[in-house]
Amino acid sequence: MLHSRVGRVTAIAGLLAVLFALMIGLGTITPTPAMGDYPGGNSLAQHPDSYVGESVQVTGTVIGTEPVEITVGYEYAANGEYHSGTLTITVRNVGTAVTEGESLQVYGTLGPELTVTAENSVSVPARNYAAMYLVSALAGFWTLGRLVCGWRLDWQTGALCRREEPLRPIQSVLSRVQEVRA
């Protein structure tokens, strides 16, 4: 089946259909604390009073330190309407010192007026995100370079094939520089 172009296209279309179905199906699951899936920003924005006294887990940016306040983004669709924005949540009993701009993940019990009494919290300095994105971008470019240099696309079969002679872009640039100097 996968030896013909029609077979490969059919297999890819089938996999994409399964991916789409899983995306829709898993996107409709409600929080299940017994399974470790606690209500977060989206659930609190929809029905804040229904989770008072229950365990919640939220992640947001610290906007105040006395008392600790975080903004939590949310987006959800209800009754055919799309809703998005931010909630300001007051966090009590934070075990570590936090500064404005940090990301704070809090697990605790929701109280009235969007107040969470933290049982556990983790803060991440804002500069860690910049380092994470930089390292991820470098790894992505390195992987793309390895893919382009070692593999080629066979347009007749639609297959990815290993190159007989891998491309050496750095060596070709160095040899051209030497030719220009000579």
C-alpha positions in Angstrom: 0.0 0.0 0.0 2.8 2.5 0.9 4.7 1.7 -2.3 2.5 3.8 -4.5 1.9 7.6 -4.3 -1.9 7.1 -3.8 -1.2 4.7 -0.9 1.1 7.2 0.8 -1.3 10.1 0.3 -4.1 8.0 1.7 -2.0 7.0 4.7 -1.1 10.6 5.4 -4.7 11.8 5.0 -5.8 9.1 7.4 -3.2 10.0 10.0 -4.1 13.7 9.7 -7.8 12.8 10.2 -6.9 10.8 13.4 -4.8 13.7 14.6 -7.7 16.1 14.1 -10.2 13.8 15.8 -7.9 13.4 18.8 -7.3 17.2 19.0 -11.0 17.9 19.1 -11.8 15.0 21.4 -9.1 15.8 23.9 -9.9 19.5 23.7 -13.3 18.9 25.2 -12.2 17.1 28.3 -13.0 18.9 31.6 -10.6 19.0 34.5 -10.3 15.8 36.5 -8.5 16.3 39.8 -8.6 12.5 40.5 -6.4 12.1 37.4 -4.1 15.0 38.3 -5.8 17.5 35.9 -6.8 20.4 38.1 -8.9 23.4 37.1 -6.8 26.2 35.7 -7.3 29.7 34.2 -9.9 28.7 31.6 -12.1 26.9 34.1 -11.8 29.7 36.7 -12.8 32.3 34.1 -15.9 30.3 33.2 -17.2 29.3 36.6 -15.0 30.8 39.4 -17.5 30.2 42.2 -18.0 26.5 41.5 -14.3 25.7 42.3 -14.2 27.5 45.7 -12.7 25.1 48.3 -11.3 22.8 45.6 -7.7 22.3 44.5 -6.6 24.3 41.5 -3.4 24.8 39.5 -2.6 28.1 37.8 0.4 29.6 36.1 0.8 33.3 35.5 3.0 36.3 35.6 3.7 38.0 38.9 2.4 41.6 38.9 2.6 42.3 42.6 4.5 41.0 45.6 2.7 42.4 48.6 0.4 40.5 48.4 1.5 38.2 45.6 -0.7 38.7 42.6 -0.4 36.9 39.2 -2.2 37.4 35.9 -3.5 34.2 34.3 -4.5 34.2 30.7 -7.6 32.3 29.6 -9.5 31.6 26.4 -12.6 29.4 25.9 -15.7 29.1 23.8 -19.1 28.9 25.3 -22.6 29.2 23.7 -21.0 29.9 20.3 -19.0 32.9 21.7 -15.2 33.2 22.1 -13.9 34.6 25.3 -10.3 35.6 26.2 -8.5 37.8 28.6 -6.7 37.7 31.9 -7.6 37.0 35.5 -5.9 38.6 38.5 -5.4 36.0 41.2 -4.1 36.7 44.7 -1.8 34.0 46.0 -1.3 33.5 49.7 1.3 31.3 51.5 4.0 31.5 48.7 7.0 29.6 49.9 9.7 31.4 47.8 10.5 35.0 47.2 9.2 36.3 43.9 9.7 39.4 41.8 7.6 41.1 39.3 7.8 39.7 35.8 8.5 36.1 36.9 6.3 33.2 36.0 4.7 31.6 39.0 3.0 28.2 38.9 0.8 27.6 42.0 -1.0 24.5 43.2 -3.4 25.2 46.1 -7.0 25.7 47.3 -9.2 28.3 45.7 -10.9 30.7 48.1 -13.4 33.4 47.5 -12.6 36.3 45.2 -10.0 34.4 43.2 -7.6 33.9 46.1 -5.4 30.8 46.1 -3.8 29.4 49.3 -0.7 27.8 47.9 0.4 24.4 48.9 3.2 24.3 46.4 4.6 27.0 44.1 7.4 27.3 41.6 8.8 30.5 40.2 10.7 30.9 36.9 12.7 34.0 36.2 11.8 35.8 33.0 15.4 35.4 31.6 15.0 31.6 31.6 12.4 31.9 28.9 14.8 33.9 26.6 17.5 31.2 27.1 15.0 28.4 26.4 13.8 30.0 23.2 17.4 30.7 22.1 18.5 27.1 22.7 15.4 25.7 21.0 16.0 27.9 17.9 19.6 26.9 17.7 18.7 23.2 18.0 16.0 23.6 15.3 18.4 25.3 12.9 21.0 22.6 13.5 18.5 19.9 12.9 17.2 21.6 9.7 20.8 21.9 8.5 21.5 18.3 9.1 18.3 17.3 7.3 19.1 19.5 4.2 22.8 18.4 4.1 22.1 14.6 4.5 18.8 14.1 2.8 17.0 15.0 -0.4 13.4 14.8 -1.6 12.8 12.5 -4.6 10.1 14.4 -6.5 9.1 11.4 -8.6 8.3 9.0 -5.7 7.6 11.7 -3.0 10.1 10.0 -0.7 12.9 11.4 1.5 16.2 9.7 0.4 19.7 9.8 1.8 22.2 11.8 -0.3 25.0 9.7 -1.8 27.4 12.5 -1.1 26.3 14.8 1.8 26.4 18.5 1.2 29.3 20.3 2.9 28.2 24.0 3.0 31.0 25.2 5.3 33.7 23.5 3.1 32.2 24.9 -0.1 32.2 28.4 1.4 35.8 28.1 2.6 36.9 26.8 -0.8 35.2 29.8 -2.6 36.9 32.2 -0.2 40.2 30.7 -1.1 39.5 30.9 -4.8 38.6 34.6 -4.4 41.9 35.3 -2.5 43.9 33.5 -5.2 
